[in-house]
Amino acid sequence: MTVDRRSVLRSASRLAALTAAGGLVAACGGPSDSRGANGPSVAARPQPAHLTEPPSPSPSPSPSAPPSPSPSPSATPFALPPLAPDTPQEVVTGPHSRPQLALTFHGQGDPAIATALLEAAEQRGARLTVLAVGSWLDEQPQIAQRILSGGHELGNHTQNHLDICSMGPEQAREEIAQCAQRLERLTGSIGRWFRPSAAQYANAMVKEQAQQVGYAHVLSFDVDPRDYADPGADAVTRRVLRAAAAGSVVALHMGHPGTVTALPAILDGLAGQGLHAVTASELCA
């Protein structure tokens, strides 16, 4: 039987069109988190239950940030414990009834120093909470994976670490949202905690903007050894051990060698007091 060549060509053309259409549907089927001219920002869209569910597909990078790697299994956040029902909007300390405290770190600086600090904590079974600056994540995107793979917690410390309490609402929200976008792109989650930059406490405006971005809780602190002034490892150790107690939230900084040197002595001293360093979420669970 002779086959009409034109019929064969028409059939092949229809098959190619159907295949292309199927591929297009597959490529566009998932939601996009891109912040294009008309795309919703993190602040504008409803937030998923990112603390317990698997991470969503990585969105395309926003125009304001360089491309970052997609989340990998090693970067997937661990399922965080639910917070206690009476957890306040701004956490300054955790419960005083358990022999635990949280060591929280401003996330910025030399990644080699940050890695050494994480290793020092892990050698003693401590879990830290790192509040990352978004511009640091732009420069060192791999550090997000390193923090999470060590069992630590990662949160938001604004995009540029400016005085957020002195900003207007729109600028403050953008500072929070930009860092949230970096975290979500790198890990599949915006994290649970937001800490205001250049302030111990968030004012009412900053709390409201943080909530709009998706942060129900602001993480403050009650112990500040001022390690950012580089007083030396002995001074940092002494200040932490003298002030910290069960439930304390200690504010430390990653980019300072003296803090890395002090951390083993801090953890050993805390252990001698019967205290163990856990993440902020574990402290408030």
N, C-alpha and C positions, 0 to 999 in steps of 0.2 A: 504494500500500500504506500502510495506516495504522500509525503507530508508537505503541506503548504508551508513554505519557508516564512511567509509573512505571518502566519498563525503562530509559528514557533517564536518569532521575534516579539509578537504582541504578548504572548504568555510570559516570556522571560522578563519583559518590561514590567508587567503587572506584579510578578513575584518580587522583583527588585524594589518596587515601590512599597509593597507591603512590608518587606523586611526592614526597609529604612524607617517606615512609620513605627514599627514595633520598637526599634532601637531608640527612636526619639521619645516614645512614651516611657521607656525604661529610664532614660537619662533624666527626664523631667518629672518623674513620678514623685520624688521625695521633696519635702519642704526645703526652701533655700533660706539661709540666714544672711545672705549678702546684704551689705548696707549700701546699695547703689542709690541713685538719686531718688527713686521712689520706693526703695525697699525699707522694711521696718527695722528699727534699731533694736538692740537688746531691751532698752527701756520701754519700747512701744509694744513688744509682743508678749503674750502670756508665757511665763516661764514653766518648763516641764518640771516634773518631780526628779530633778537632776541628781538628787542626793542618793537615791536608791535604785534608779532605773539605769539600764545600760546607756552609754553616751549615744547621742544622735549623730548622724553623718556629719562629717566636717564640712562647714560652709566655705564658699570662696572667700579669699581674703578681702577686707575692705580696702577702699582706695587710700585710706590714711595709714595703712600698715603694710610692711613688706610681707611677701608670702611666707607662710609658716608651714611646717610639716603637719600632715593629718595625724589625728590621734592613733597611737599604736597600742597593742595590748599592754605594754609596760607602762603606758601613760594613763591607763584607765583608772579613775579614782576608786578607791575602796568604798564599799557601801558604808555610809556613816551612820552611827547610832542615832535614833531619834532623840531630840532634846527633851529635857524635862518640861512638863506643861507650864511650870512657873518661871521658865527662862525669860528674863526681861529683854526688852528690845535692845538695850545697850548693856552688854555684859562687862562688868568690871572685875568681878571675882566669881569663881564657881562655888559649889557647896563646900563648906568647911568640915563636913562630917566624914570625908574620905581622905586617906593619906595620899592625895594626888595634887598636882599643880600643873599649869601649862606654861611651857617656855615658848614664847612667840617671837618671831624674827621678821624684821623689816627686810624684804627680799630685794637686794640690790648689791652691786659691787662685783669684784673679781670672782668669776665662777669657780676658780681653783680654790679660793678661800671658802666659798659656799660649800663646795664638795667636801673639803676637809672637815668643815663643821658638821655636815650631815654624817660623815663617817664616824666622827668622834661620838656623836649621839647614838648611832646604831651599835657601836661596840659595847655600849652600856645598856642597851635595850630601851633607850628613850625615844619617844616619838614627839616631833616638834610640829608647830604650826607656823607656816611661812606666809606672810602677807606680801605678795609680790607687787612691785611697781611695774606697770604695763610696758614702759619704755625699756626696762631691763629684759622683759620677756621678748621684746622685739629684737634685742641684741643677742640674747642667749636663749633661744627657744628650747634648746635641749634640756635646760635646767628644770623645766616643769616636769618632764618625764623622770628626771633623776630624783626629784623631791618625792613624787608619788610612789615610785618604785621602792623607796626606802621605808614606806609605811607612814609617811608624814602627811600632813594636811596642808592644802594650798588655798589661799584666799586672795582678796583684792585690797590693794593699798593705793588705788588711783593710778591714772596713766602717767602723770608727770611729777607727782609728789610735790605739789604746790599747796599753799595755804587754803584748803578747801572751804573752811568756815567763813572766809572773807569773800568768797565768790558769790555771784548771783546763782539762782536756781538752775538755769539752763547750763551754765558753764560747769557747775558742780555735777549735775547729772551726766554731762558728757565725759567728765573726768572718770566717773565711776563706770559708765557704760563702755568706754573704750577699753579699759583694763578688763572688764568682764568679757568683752568680745575676744580678747587675746586668750584668756583662760579657757573659754569655751572652744575656741578653735584648736587649742593645743591639747586639751584634756577631755573634751566632751561635756564639761560642766563649768559653770561660772563660780563654783565654790560656794560654801555656806556663809563665810564671814566676810564682812567689809570692815576695814579699819580706816578712819579718816587720816589724811596726811597733814603733817605739821600741827597736830592737835592731839591731846590725850582723849578728849571727849568730842562727840559730834553734837552740833547744835540741832535745833528742831528742823531747820531747812535741810541740812545734810541727811538727817535720818529719813526725812520724807523722800528725798531724791534717791537714796539707797533703796528704799522700799520699791520705788517705781522701777528701778533696774532689776529687782528680784531678790534683794537681800533683806530678809525679815529681821536680821540681828546685826548689830554693830559690835565689834570686839574692841573694848578698851583694855585697860590694865591697871593694876594697883601697885606694881613694883617696877621702878625705873632706875636701873643702876647707871644710867648715862654712859654706856659703853661707847656711844658714838663720839664722845670727847676723847677717846683713847687714853684713859687714866692708867692703863696697865692691867695686866691679867690679874694680879693680886687684888687690886682695888675692885675690879668687877666681881671677882669671886666673893670677896668680903661683903660687898654691898648686897649681892643677891642672897647669900646665906643669912645675913643679919635681918633682912626684911621679909623674905618669903615664908609662907606658911601654907597649911592645907587650904586649897581653893584658890591660891594666888594665880594671877596671870602676870607673867614677867615679860617686859618689853626689852628685847635685845636686837642686835643688828648683825647682818651677815657679812658685811664688807670690811670687817675690822679684824686684823690678825690677833689682837689681844683677846678678843672674844673667843676665837677658836682655841687659843691657849688656855683660857679660863674654863672652858666648858667641861673638860673631864673633872677638874677639881670641884666645879659647881655640882655636877651630877653625883660625885662621890660624897660631897658634903650633904646634899639633900638625902641621899640614901642613908647616911648616918643619922639623919633626923627622922627616918622612916617615911620619907616622901619619894614619890616616883613621878617622872615627867610623862604626861600623856598629851594627846591633842586637845585642842579647845573643845571639840565636839565630845570627846570622851569625858572631859572634865564636867561638861554641862548635861551629860546624858542622865 
